[in-house]
């Protein structure tokens, strides 16, 4: 049984790597959104482009606008748990960063908490911003976010 599970795990890992290499048409070792979109469309994925952009941002745990093989494998569940935590935290940040500018502002905080069913007053939001916004620019960046979760 253990050998079968190992073979299945390796087969899926090989499939994920093959998918990545097929998508990486310029052989750069990373995927752009356009490369990912092209292969997903070719393979019949029907999600909207906005949904795919959201998935891309979540998968891009480094925030550099590219998906590395490691990021791809983590998203596919093929990386160690510590890598999953980074990916999960990036996904939460992206959910809060609703306009995709790389920062969370007061309006986004209030909207996301409201979507979760938690109504926060402006004073509550201000206190949360004070706790998280270390450089006092009125925005929470990814590093500030990670320091508080």
Secondary structure, DSSP 8 states (H G I E B T S, - for coil): -HHHHHHHHHHHHHHHHHHHHHH-TT-SSEE-HHHHHHHHHHTT----HHHHHHHHHHH-TT-SS-EEHHHHHHHTT-S-HHHHHHHHHHHHHHHH-TT-SS-B-HHHHHHHHHHTT----HHHHHHHHHHH-TT-SS-B-HHHHHHH-
